Amino acid sequence: MLHWVVAGLAASALAGPSQPGRQAEFAAAARDYGVPVSVLLGLSYLESRWDGNAGEPSVGGGYGPMHLVDTDAARAGGHAAPPAPPAPASPASPASPASPAAPVSRQATVREAARLTGLPPDRLRSDPAANIRGGAAVLASYQPHRSADPADWHDAVTRYSGSRAFADEVFAVIREGAARRTDDGFRIRLEPDPDARPAPRADPDARPAPRADPDARQAPRADPAQETECPAALACEWMPAAYRRTGGGGYGNHDRLDRARRVDYIVIHDTEGAYAGLPKLVHDPEYVSWHYTVRSRDGHVAQHVRTGDIAWHAGNWDVNTRSIGIEHEGYLATGGTWYTEAMYRASARLVRYLAARYDIPIDRAHILGHDTVPGTTPEALPGMHEDPGPYWDWAHYFDLMGHPIEGSRRGTSVVIRPDYETHRPRFTGCSKTGCEPHGASTVWLRTEPRADAPLIDDIGKRVGQPSTRSVYDHSARASTGQRFALAGTQDDWTAIWYLGQKAWFRNPPDRPTAVPARGPLVTPIDGRVRVYGRAYPERSAYRGTRAAYQQEVALPYVIRPGQFYSLGLTVAGSYQATGSFVPARHVSVQGDQRFHQIQLGHRIAFVMAKDVRVIRSAARSHAGSR
């Protein structure tokens, strides 16, 4: 069974003076409404990670630590909270015969909480303490026989969330325990309770019992109408993407293959839209496609494209042909508010399963954000996407996958690793007044080791324009888990090689934003080295095929002697020439010309292996002073 590592139990997460307020509010609400406090804490953790989110609604119209739902208020406030989507066709659905009856309305739990507590709806939406009481009252109303045993509350949690799979995950949290600092500064701990195991329930719609390791590799399944490619615990839904001919000889919206393909990457996206609009998009043959979507409120997963087929999701054809794309319901400008714990946990479980199946290393060189995918030409660079953005908690995500982002005692590289809860850089672009302070996974990069120095410029992303502090602009940022070659240190500042230049960020010893790391580096052999957005096959590889030769196109960056960049993976150039509705007409071009993937800036890039020297280890640091 997959071992889950709960983030936040490290001592650093609990540093600082004691603030018992929020913990006491959970305890009081649990006592007053007869709910075991571990159940209330576990449910709230999976709904919101105990955050108040400044009274802002989720993409599903839920408010506060208990995610009390009021879609009317969310829409009236200008938020994109949709009506509750139809129940998915999966064993996790509230409509499953083995599930208890659905709650009064998943759209109106704020009103139900107001009726039960006497508190006004606006206070239940905006006041975390009131919200916790309201959530406890609603949960208690779903429990016919009060019990001090947490295991007896599984059905009530299922009714509250609308999903048995969600309830199962709540009890997994209760068994493991959790601890973190909330978005408004309170430290909360849920002590582990290994005995909180609800009695098993017969489910006529359940799948066959999983093997001993549900995340182990499985053989491809031939019939997409029968089963999804997911860990059994996720009970994924099959929501197929359109695959049919369109006008003008076109087709959509993905490429089916009749042969195995190499998968090097899993690309993490956000939808910039609500889950309720998903069926319309995936069923449109003239829209793009992706392999999976994870819903915010409960972590429900839908699969749209077989993992052996090519989805059109990354904006880089080479990456498309070698990747699996996972969308997450949400918006990057408010992602830190409502990238939910349920979503993180379901996605982490899915990635762990896919990585095992396709032998993909679980690191930031292979688990990419859409914001780290490069454009294939200079013209494509300005339009490359920026999701999931700086509010995606990469450290927590990798903890959940059992691969925490760590460094080493010393090394010639650094791994970006700010403390997400306390690291709150200033961003603009979330609204007319900017972005509310919130934990973030990125650091700002400057031209000099001082706070008033200009930000580094990205000549490819913002052509002729300086970098900005916009939440949508990654031009001068490095992200958690990314490894860069160390270029220098001065006082509390660290320099890395970034886009062909030294880039400085604050890294004080008492509050580090990066840690030393080891790993292979590349450096030019002689003269300037060109950089590419894809790995190209050589011309001779096209001989005897029907595919048109793809001319190498360099990006506007160069790396120079004396500069170093972290090496992620090495691949031979390849090209999948599809362009046909009939898979048998596709052509696969495999070259011998090798490329190294490097961490060039915020995005990855490729250099020809013949142009650089690989440094596997170094006896002394190549980094110098300023």
C-alpha positions in Angstrom: 0.0 0.0 0.0 1.3 3.5 -0.8 3.0 5.1 2.1 1.9 8.7 2.6 4.3 11.2 4.1 2.4 14.1 5.7 4.1 17.4 5.3 4.4 19.8 8.1 5.5 17.4 10.9 9.0 18.7 10.7 10.0 20.9 13.6 10.4 23.9 11.3 6.6 23.9 10.7 6.0 24.3 14.4 8.6 26.9 15.2 7.6 30.1 16.9 5.4 31.1 19.8 2.4 29.0 20.7 -1.0 30.2 19.2 -3.7 28.0 20.6 -6.7 29.9 19.2 -7.6 27.9 16.1 -6.8 24.6 17.8 -9.0 25.6 20.7 -11.8 26.6 18.3 -11.8 23.1 16.8 -11.8 21.5 20.3 -14.7 23.7 21.5 -16.8 23.0 18.4 -16.1 19.3 18.6 -17.1 19.3 22.3 -20.3 21.4 21.8 -21.6 19.3 18.9 -20.4 15.8 20.1 -18.0 15.3 17.2 -14.6 13.6 17.9 -12.1 16.3 17.5 -9.9 14.1 15.3 -12.8 13.7 12.9 -13.4 17.4 12.7 -9.7 18.2 12.3 -9.2 15.5 9.7 -12.2 16.6 7.6 -11.2 20.2 7.7 -7.6 19.4 6.8 -8.7 17.6 3.7 -11.2 20.4 2.8 -8.9 23.4 3.3 -5.7 22.4 5.2 -7.3 24.4 8.1 -7.0 27.7 6.3 -9.5 30.5 6.4 -8.6 31.8 2.9 -9.5 35.3 3.9 -13.2 34.5 3.4 -12.7 33.8 -0.3 -14.7 31.0 -1.8 -13.2 27.9 -3.6 -13.9 27.1 -7.2 -16.8 25.0 -5.9 -18.3 27.9 -3.8 -17.0 26.6 -0.5 -15.9 28.9 2.4 -13.6 28.7 5.3 -11.8 25.8 7.1 -14.9 23.6 6.8 -15.6 24.4 3.2 -19.2 25.3 3.9 -20.8 25.8 0.4 -22.8 28.8 -0.7 -22.7 29.0 -4.5 -25.2 31.8 -4.7 -23.0 34.0 -2.5 -19.9 33.0 -4.5 -21.5 34.0 -7.8 -22.9 37.2 -6.4 -19.4 38.2 -5.3 -18.0 37.7 -8.8 -16.4 34.4 -8.2 -16.6 31.6 -10.8 -18.3 29.1 -8.5 -20.5 26.8 -10.6 -23.5 24.8 -9.7 -22.6 21.5 -8.3 -21.6 19.1 -11.1 -23.4 15.9 -11.8 -22.3 13.0 -9.7 -19.5 11.1 -11.5 -20.1 7.6 -12.8 -17.8 5.9 -10.3 -17.9 4.0 -7.0 -17.0 7.3 -5.3 -20.3 8.9 -6.4 -22.9 9.8 -3.8 -25.4 8.1 -6.1 -23.7 4.7 -5.5 -26.2 2.2 -3.9 -23.8 1.6 -1.0 -23.4 5.3 -0.2 -25.6 6.9 2.5 -28.2 9.4 1.4 -26.8 12.7 0.1 -26.8 15.8 2.3 -29.6 18.4 2.0 -27.7 20.2 -0.7 -24.0 20.5 -1.5 -24.8 24.0 -2.7 -26.4 25.2 0.5 -24.4 23.9 3.5 -23.9 27.5 4.7 -27.7 27.9 5.0 -27.9 24.5 6.8 -25.2 25.6 9.2 -27.0 28.9 9.9 -30.2 27.0 10.7 -28.4 24.6 13.1 -26.3 27.2 14.9 -28.3 30.4 14.7 -25.2 32.2 13.2 -25.8 34.5 10.2 -24.6 33.2 6.8 -22.1 36.1 6.2 -20.4 35.3 9.5 -20.2 31.6 8.7 -18.5 32.5 5.4 -16.0 35.0 6.8 -15.3 34.1 10.4 -13.1 30.9 10.7 -14.3 30.2 14.3 -18.0 30.5 13.2 -17.3 28.4 10.1 -15.8 25.6 12.2 -18.8 25.6 14.5 -21.1 25.5 11.5 -19.2 22.6 10.0 -19.3 20.7 13.2 -23.1 21.3 13.5 -23.7 20.1 9.9 -21.5 17.0 10.4 -23.2 16.1 13.7 -26.6 16.4 12.0 -25.6 13.6 9.6 -24.7 11.2 12.5 -27.8 9.3 13.8 -26.0 7.8 16.8 -23.4 10.0 18.5 -20.2 8.1 19.3 -16.8 9.0 20.7 -15.2 6.5 18.4 -13.9 8.3 15.2 -14.4 5.1 13.1 -18.2 5.4 13.6 -18.3 8.7 11.8 -17.3 7.5 8.3 -20.8 7.7 6.9 -21.3 11.2 8.3 -18.1 12.3 6.7 -19.2 10.7 3.4 -22.5 12.7 3.5 -20.7 15.9 4.4 -18.3 15.6 1.5 -20.5 13.8 -1.0 -17.8 11.2 -1.7 -16.9 7.9 0.0 -13.4 8.1 -1.5 -13.0 11.5 0.1 -14.1 10.1 3.5 -11.6 7.3 3.1 -8.9 9.8 2.7 -10.0 11.8 5.7 -9.5 8.7 7.8 -6.1 8.1 6.3 -5.2 11.6 7.5 -6.6 10.8 10.9 -4.4 7.7 11.1 -1.3 9.5 10.0 -1.7 12.8 11.8 -0.8 16.2 10.4 0.5 19.5 11.5 1.0 22.9 9.9 0.7 26.6 10.2 -2.5 28.1 8.8 -2.6 31.0 6.3 -3.4 33.4 9.2 -0.6 32.1 11.5 -2.2 29.5 13.8 -0.4 26.3 14.4 -2.6 23.2 14.5 -1.8 19.6 15.1 -3.8 16.5 14.5 -2.3 13.7 16.6 -2.1 10.4 14.7 -4.7 7.8 15.6 -3.7 4.5 14.0 -6.8 2.7 15.2 -9.3 5.0 13.3 -10.3 2.4 10.8 -14.0 2.3 9.8 -15.5 -1.1 9.3 -15.4 -2.3 5.7 -18.6 -2.0 3.8 -19.8 -4.2 1.0 -20.1 -2.2 -2.3 -21.9 -3.9 -5.2 -20.3 -1.4 -7.6 -16.7 -1.8 -6.2 -13.9 -2.9 -8.5 -12.0 -6.2 -7.9 -9.7 -6.1 -4.9 -6.4 -4.4 -5.7 -3.1 -6.2 -5.8 -0.7 -5.9 -2.9 0.7 -2.7 -4.3 -2.0 -0.6 -6.1 0.7 1.8 -7.3 2.8 -0.8 -9.1 3.0 -0.9 -12.9 0.2 -2.5 -14.7 -0.1 -3.7 -18.3 -2.0 -1.3 -20.6 -5.8 -2.0 -20.7 -7.2 -2.4 -24.1 -10.8 -1.2 -23.8 -11.1 2.4 -22.6 -14.8 2.0 -22.1 -14.1 -0.6 -19.4 -11.5 0.6 -17.0 -9.3 3.7 -16.3 -5.6 3.7 -15.7 -5.6 4.7 -12.0 -4.7 3.3 -8.6 -7.7 1.3 -7.4 -8.1 3.6 -4.3 -8.9 6.6 -6.5 -11.9 5.0 -8.3 -11.4 7.2 -11.3 -14.1 8.1 -13.8 -13.7 7.5 -17.6 -14.7 10.8 -19.4 -13.3 10.3 -22.9 -11.9 13.1 -25.0 -13.2 13.5 -28.5 -11.6 11.5 -31.2 -13.3 12.0 -34.5 -12.8 13.7 -37.9 -13.5 17.4 -38.3 -13.9 19.6 -41.3 -11.0 20.2 -43.7 -9.3 16.9 -43.1 -8.7 17.6 -39.5 -9.4 15.5 -36.4 -9.3 15.9 -32.7 -8.4 16.2 -30.1 -5.5 13.8 -29.5 -3.4 11.2 -31.3 -4.1 7.6 -30.8 -1.1 5.3 -31.3 -0.8 1.7 -32.4 2.6 1.3 -30.8 4.2 1.9 -27.4 5.6 5.3 -26.7 8.3 6.6 -24.4 7.0 8.6 -21.4 9.6 10.9 -19.7 7.4 13.5 -18.1 4.3 14.1 -16.1 3.1 17.7 -16.6 1.1 19.4 -13.9 -1.5 22.0 -15.1 -4.4 23.9 -13.6 -7.6 24.3 -15.5 -8.2 28.1 -15.1 -11.8 27.1 -15.0 -14.3 25.0 -13.1 -14.8 21.3 -13.2 -18.4 21.7 -14.2 -17.4 23.0 -17.6 -15.1 20.0 -18.2 -17.4 17.7 -20.2 -18.0 20.4 -22.8 -14.3 21.0 -23.3 -13.1 17.4 -23.5 -15.9 16.4 -25.9 -15.0 19.2 -28.3 -12.8 17.7 -31.1 -11.5 21.2 -31.9 -10.3 21.9 -28.4 -7.0 20.6 -26.8 -6.8 17.5 -24.6 -5.0 16.2 -21.6 -5.0 12.8 -19.8 -6.5 13.4 -16.4 -8.4 16.1 -14.4 -8.4 16.3 -10.6 -11.4 18.0 -9.0 -10.8 20.5 -6.2 -13.4 19.9 -3.6 -12.9 16.1 -3.2 -9.9 15.0 -5.3 -12.1 13.1 -7.7 -10.1 12.0 -10.8 -11.4 11.8 -14.4 -9.4 10.2 -17.2 -9.8 11.5 -20.8 -7.0 10.0 -22.9 -5.2 6.7 -22.6 -1.7 7.2 -21.3 -0.3 5.4 -24.3 -1.8 8.0 -26.6 -0.6 11.6 -27.2 -2.7 14.4 -25.6 -2.3 18.0 -26.9 -1.6 19.8 -23.6 1.9 21.1 -23.2 2.3 23.6 -26.0 5.5 21.8 -27.0 5.0 18.9 -29.4 8.2 17.1 -28.3 7.0 17.2 -24.7 3.5 16.2 -25.7 4.9 13.0 -27.3 6.8 12.1 -24.2 4.5 13.1 -21.4 1.2 12.6 -19.5 -0.8 15.8 -18.7 -2.8 16.2 -15.5 -5.1 19.2 -15.0 -6.2 20.4 -11.6 -9.3 22.4 -11.1 -8.4 26.0 -10.0 -6.9 29.3 -10.9 -3.2 30.1 -10.5 -3.8 33.6 -9.2 -5.9 32.1 -6.3 -4.3 28.7 -6.4 -2.8 28.9 -3.0 -6.2 29.5 -1.6 -8.0 26.5 -3.1 -5.5 24.0 -4.3 -7.1 21.7 -1.8 -5.5 18.9 0.3 -7.9 16.4 -1.3 -6.6 17.5 -4.7 -3.0 17.3 -3.6 -3.4 13.8 -2.2 -5.3 12.4 -5.1 -2.9 13.9 -7.6 0.1 12.7 -5.7 -1.3 9.2 -5.5 -1.9 9.3 -9.3 1.6 10.6 -10.1 3.2 8.0 -7.9 1.2 5.3 -9.8 2.1 6.6 -13.2 5.8 7.2 -12.3 6.0 3.5 -11.2 4.3 2.3 -14.4 6.5 4.3 -16.8 9.8 4.3 -14.7 9.7 8.1 -14.4 11.9 9.5 -11.6 10.0 11.6 -9.1 11.9 14.8 -9.2 11.5 18.3 -10.8 13.4 17.3 -13.9 10.6 14.8 -14.8 7.6 16.1 -12.9 7.1 19.4 -14.6 4.8 22.3 -14.2 3.3 23.6 -17.4 5.2 26.7 -16.5 8.5 24.9 -16.9 7.8 23.6 -20.4 9.9 25.5 -23.0 8.6 26.9 -26.3 10.0 25.2 -29.3 10.8 28.4 -31.2 11.6 32.0 -30.2 8.2 33.0 -31.5 6.5 30.5 -29.2 8.3 31.6 -26.0 6.1 34.7 -25.0 2.9 32.7 -25.2 4.0 29.7 -23.1 1.7 29.0 -20.1 2.4 29.9 -16.5 0.3 27.4 -14.5 0.1 26.0 -11.9 1.9 29.1 -10.7 3.9 30.1 -7.6 1.1 29.1 -5.2 1.4 25.4 -6.0 3.1 23.8 -3.0 5.7 21.6 -4.6 7.4 20.6 -1.4 4.1 19.3 0.1 3.3 17.6 -3.2 6.6 15.7 -3.2 6.2 14.9 0.5 2.9 13.2 -0.3 4.6 11.2 -3.0 7.2 9.9 -0.6 10.0 11.9 -2.3 10.7 14.9 -0.1 12.7 17.7 -1.8 16.0 17.6 0.1 19.5 18.7 -0.5 22.9 17.5 0.8 25.4 18.7 3.3 27.4 20.4 0.6 27.5 20.5 -3.2 28.1 22.5 -6.3 24.4 23.0 -6.8 21.5 24.4 -4.8 17.9 23.2 -4.7 15.3 25.9 -4.2 13.4 25.2 -1.0 11.7 28.1 0.8 9.4 27.3 3.7 6.0 27.5 2.0 4.0 28.5 5.0 6.2 31.5 6.0 7.7 32.5 2.7 5.4 35.2 1.3 6.9 37.1 -1.6 4.9 40.0 -3.0 3.0 39.5 -6.2 0.7 41.6 -8.4 -2.0 40.6 -10.9 -4.4 38.7 -8.7 -6.8 41.7 -8.6 -6.7 45.4 -9.0 -5.2 45.7 -5.5 -2.6 43.0 -6.0 -2.3 39.6 -4.3 -3.1 38.9 -0.7 -0.1 37.7 1.4 0.2 33.9 1.0 2.7 31.1 1.1 4.6 30.6 -2.2 7.1 28.2 -3.6 9.2 30.6 -5.6 12.0 33.1 -5.0 12.7 36.4 -6.8 16.0 36.6 -8.8 17.9 39.8 -9.1 20.9 41.2 -11.0 22.9 42.1 -7.9 23.0 40.8 -4.3 20.8 43.6 -2.9 17.0 44.0 -2.3 16.7 47.0 -4.6 18.5 45.5 -7.5 16.5 45.0 -10.7 14.9 41.7 -11.4 16.6 39.4 -13.9 15.2 39.8 -17.4 14.1 36.9 -19.7 14.8 38.0 -23.2 12.7 35.2 -24.7 9.6 35.5 -22.5 9.3 39.3 -22.3 10.9 40.5 -25.5 12.2 44.0 -25.0 10.4 44.4 -21.7 11.6 44.1 -18.1 10.4 41.4 -15.7 7.4 42.1 -13.5 6.1 41.0 -10.2 2.9 39.6 -11.8 1.8 36.3 -10.5 1.6 35.3 -14.2 5.3 36.2 -15.0 7.9 33.6 -14.2 10.7 35.6 -15.9 12.7 36.2 -12.7 11.7 33.4 -10.5 13.1 30.0 -9.4 10.7 27.3 -8.0 10.9 24.8 -5.2 12.6 21.6 -6.2 14.5 23.1 -9.1 18.2 22.5 -9.0 20.6 25.2 -10.2 24.4 25.4 -10.4 25.9 27.6 -7.7 27.4 30.7 -9.1 28.5 32.6 -6.0 27.6 33.8 -2.5 27.8 37.1 -0.7 26.5 37.7 2.8 22.9 36.5 2.9 22.7 36.2 -0.9 23.2 33.2 -3.3 23.8 33.4 -7.0 22.8 30.7 -9.6 23.4 30.4 -13.3 20.1 31.3 -14.9 19.4 32.2 -18.6 23.0 32.8 -19.3 23.7 35.1 -16.4 24.2 35.2 -12.6 20.9 35.6 -10.7 20.9 36.5 -7.0 18.3 35.6 -4.3 18.2 36.1 -0.6 19.1 32.9 1.3 19.9 33.8 4.9 21.2 31.0 7.1 18.4 31.4 9.7 15.6 31.3 7.1 17.1 29.5 4.0 15.3 29.6 0.7 17.6 27.0 -0.9 19.8 24.1 0.3 23.1 22.7 -1.0 22.7 19.9 -3.4 24.8 17.5 -5.5 24.1 16.3 -9.1 25.5 16.4 -12.6 26.2 19.7 -14.3 27.0 20.6 -17.8 29.4 23.4 -19.0 30.4 24.5 -22.5 33.4 22.7 -24.0 34.5 25.7 -26.1 32.8 28.9 -27.0 29.1 29.8 -26.7 26.5 27.0 -26.8 23.1 27.3 -28.4 20.0 26.3 -26.5 16.9 24.5 -27.9 13.3 23.9 -26.9 13.2 20.3 -28.0 15.5 17.4 -28.9 15.9 17.2 -32.7 16.7 14.1 -34.7 19.6 14.6 -37.2 18.7 14.9 -40.9 19.9 11.4 -41.7 17.3 9.9 -39.3 14.5 11.0 -41.7 15.8 9.0 -44.6 13.4 6.3 -45.7 10.5 7.8 -43.8 7.5 9.9 -45.0 8.2 12.5 -42.3 9.4 16.0 -43.4 12.7 17.0 -41.9 12.4 19.2 -38.8 15.1 22.0 -39.0 16.9 22.8 -35.8 15.7 26.1 -34.4 17.7 27.7 -31.5 16.1 29.8 -28.8 17.5 33.3 -28.1 19.6 32.1 -25.1 23.2 31.1 -25.1 25.4 29.7 -22.4 29.1 30.6 -22.2 32.3 29.0 -20.9 32.5 29.2 -17.2 28.8 28.8 -16.7 27.2 25.6 -15.4 23.7 24.2 -15.6 22.1 21.2 -13.8 21.6 18.1 -16.0 18.2 16.5 -15.7 18.1 13.7 -18.3 19.7 12.8 -21.7 17.6 11.8 -24.7 18.2 11.1 -28.3 16.3 13.4 -30.7 13.0 12.0 -31.8 9.9 13.2 -33.7 6.4 11.7 -33.9 4.9 12.7 -37.2 1.2 12.2 -36.7 -1.2 14.4 -38.6 -3.5 11.6 -39.5 -6.7 10.2 -38.0 -5.4 6.7 -38.8 -2.7 5.6 -36.4 -1.1 3.3 -38.9 -0.1 6.3 -41.0 1.9 7.9 -38.2 5.7 8.0 -38.5 8.2 7.7 -35.7 11.6 9.2 -36.4 14.3 8.2 -33.9 17.7 9.8 -34.2 21.1 9.2 -32.7 21.9 12.9 -31.9 21.9 13.2 -28.1 20.6 16.2 -26.1 21.0 17.1 -22.4 18.0 18.6 -20.6 19.1 21.4 -18.4 17.5 23.8 -15.9 18.2 26.9 -18.0 15.9 29.4 -16.2 12.5 28.8 -14.7 11.9 26.5 -17.7 13.9 23.5 -18.9 15.8 23.6 -22.2 18.0 21.3 -24.3 21.7 21.5 -25.4 23.5 19.2 -27.8 25.6 16.7 -25.8 28.5 17.2 -28.2 28.7 20.9 -27.2 29.1 20.5 -23.4 31.1 18.6 -20.9 29.3 16.7 -18.1 30.6 17.1 -14.6 29.4 14.2 -12.5 31.0 15.3 -9.3 33.5 18.0 -8.3 36.3 17.9 -5.8 35.9 21.6 -5.2 33.2 24.1 -5.9 33.3 26.0 -9.2 31.3 28.8 -7.6 33.2 32.0 -6.9 32.5 35.2 -5.2 30.7 38.0 -6.8 
